[in-house]
Amino acid sequence: MSVNDLKELSITELENKIFDLKRELMDSRFALATSQIEDTSVFKKIKKEIAQANTILNQKVKQESINQDSNE
């Protein structure tokens, strides 16, 4: 999923996406431990996508709090 796609998601959708990515990372670790996976570059890709989603989530939360403060 690209950064532009992540920016279009809502806050709850981003939280769900991060949860799903963390679960995928955990499943990949189990697969590695049981020798079912040989391509370890998957870990780096998943971690990068988690970091991008977290960054966008933090930006959206900060923007929402700024908008709420200006409305009060």
C-alpha positions in Angstrom: 0.0 0.0 0.0 1.5 3.4 -1.0 1.7 6.4 1.2 -1.0 8.2 -0.8 -3.3 5.3 -0.2 -2.6 5.4 3.5 -3.3 9.2 3.6 -6.9 8.5 2.3 -7.7 6.2 5.2 -9.5 7.4 8.3 -8.0 7.2 11.8 -9.8 4.0 12.7 -8.9 2.4 9.4 -5.2 3.3 9.9 -5.3 1.8 13.4 -6.8 -1.4 12.0 -4.2 -1.4 9.2 -1.4 -1.1 11.8 -2.9 -3.9 13.8 -3.1 -6.2 10.7 0.5 -5.4 9.8 1.8 -6.2 13.2 -0.1 -9.5 13.1 1.4 -10.2 9.7 4.9 -9.5 11.1 4.3 -11.9 14.0 3.0 -14.6 11.6 6.1 -14.1 9.4 8.4 -14.5 12.5 6.6 -17.8 13.3 7.0 -18.9 9.7 10.7 -18.1 9.9 11.1 -20.0 13.1 9.5 -23.1 11.6 11.6 -22.8 8.4 8.6 -22.1 6.2 10.0 -18.8 5.0 13.4 -18.1 3.4 13.0 -14.5 2.2 13.7 -12.4 5.3 13.3 -9.1 3.3 9.6 -9.4 4.2 10.4 -8.2 7.7 11.9 -5.0 6.5 9.0 -4.3 4.2 6.4 -4.9 6.8 8.2 -2.8 9.4 8.6 0.1 6.9 4.8 0.0 6.1 4.0 0.0 9.9 6.3 3.0 10.3 4.6 4.9 7.4 1.1 4.1 8.7 2.1 5.2 12.2 3.5 8.5 10.8 0.4 9.3 8.9 -1.8 8.3 11.9 0.1 10.7 14.1 -0.2 13.5 11.6 -4.0 12.9 11.3 -4.4 12.8 15.1 -2.4 16.0 15.5 -4.4 17.7 12.8 -7.6 16.6 14.3 -6.6 18.0 17.8 -5.6 21.3 16.2 -9.0 21.5 14.4 -10.8 20.8 17.7 -8.8 23.4 19.5 -9.6 26.0 16.9 -13.3 25.2 17.0 -13.5 25.9 20.8 
